[in-house]
Amino acid sequence: MDMAGRRVLLVDDERDIVRTFTLFLEKKGYVLDSAGSGREAEAKLGEHAYDVVVFDYRLPDVSGAELSRRVDELSPGAVKVMLTGFRHPEDAVDALRVDSLLLKPVDMNEVLAVIEEKLGEKAESGETEGA
């Protein structure tokens, strides 16, 4: 499956993470948008349909669970990948609302593998894609 041109929204308030993800995924052919808060992410979700939304569990203004619900409403069919630095069982409850949960620090190749695997699964199942 060709992943070039797939639109990804990255939501994280850590600028270094945003920069690293953006450079890495753009080199792989993805189109990247980023947001540093839940509000900013909602605005972007209202402007574009996304194939993938990668977001931090803890943002300054919204929880990962709330953002996951907003992604479902505003970009249905998008693959949702949640990142977290917290290793508590409560996180697993919110993780049930996403396609994948990755613990920080994440390896960029692992993120890429998860994105491609989940996009492939959605394509095979015939689910609606974001863009």
N, C-alpha and C positions, 0 to 999 in steps of 0.2 A: 504494500500500500504506500502510495506517495504521500509524504507528510509535508512537502514543500507548500508554502502558502497558507498552512493552517494557522488560524488566529488564536493566540494565547494571551490571556490576561493574567499577569502576575501581581498579587496583592501582598505586600510586605512593607513594614515601616522601617526596615533596615536597608539603607541605601546600598551597602556593599553587596548584599544578597541580590537586590534588584539588578545591579550592574552586572554581576557575575552571570546570573541567569540569562539576562538579555543578550549579552555577548555570545554566550554558549549556544543558546537556542536559535538566535538569528543566523549563526554560522551553519546551523543544521537546516535552514530554510524556513523556519517558522516566522510569522509576523507577530511581534511582541508589543503589547501595551502594558503599562504598569500603573499601579495605584498604591499610595502609601497609607490609605485608610479605607474603612468600609464605605463611607460616604462617597469617596472618590471612585471606588470600585462600582458602586451602584450607578453613578453617573455614566461611567464607561459602558457598563452592561446595558444601559438604556440607549446608548449610541450604536453599539455593534453587537452582532451575534458572535459568540466565541465557541471554538471547538474544545478548548481546554481552559480551565481556570485553576491556577495554582495559588494557594493562599495560606497565610500563616494562621495558626489557631488563635493567637492572641494579637489583636489589632488595637490601636488606641481607642477606637470608638464602637467596636462591635465584636461579638464572639464569632468564632469559626462556625458554630452551629447556625447562628443567624445569617451569616453571609452565605452559607450553604443553601439555606432556604431561599434567599434572594436570587442566587444563581439559578435555582430551579424555576423560579418565576420569570426571570428576565432573560435567561439564555438556556431554555430547556434543551436537554440532550447533551449539554456540555460535559466533558469529563472533568470531574472535580478531584483535585489532588491537594490534600491538606498537609501542611508542614507544621511540626511542633517540636519544641525543645523540652516539653513537659512529658515525663514518663509516669503518668498516674493513670490508674484504671478508669477514672472519670472521663478521660480523653476518648476511651474506646466507645463510649455512648455516642459522642458527637461523630466519631469516625464512621459510624454506621450510616451516616448521611452522605458519605463521600465514596468515590471509587477507589481511593487509595490513601493511606496515611503513612507519611515518611517522617522519621525522627531526625531532627537536626543534630549535628551538622550533616547535611545530605551530600552525597556524591553526585555530581552533575550527570554522569553516565547512568546512574540509577534512576534519576528523575526522567531522563530521556527515554530509558527503557520502559518505565511505567507509562509515560505518556503514549508512546507508540503502541504498547500492548493494549492499553485501554481504548485507544482510538480504533485499533484493529478489531477488538471485540465488539465495539458498538457498530462498526461497519458490517461485520459478519452477521450480527443479529438484526440488522436493518433499522436500528434506532435512529431517530432524527438527530442530525448533527447541527452544530451551532451555525456555521457559515456555509 
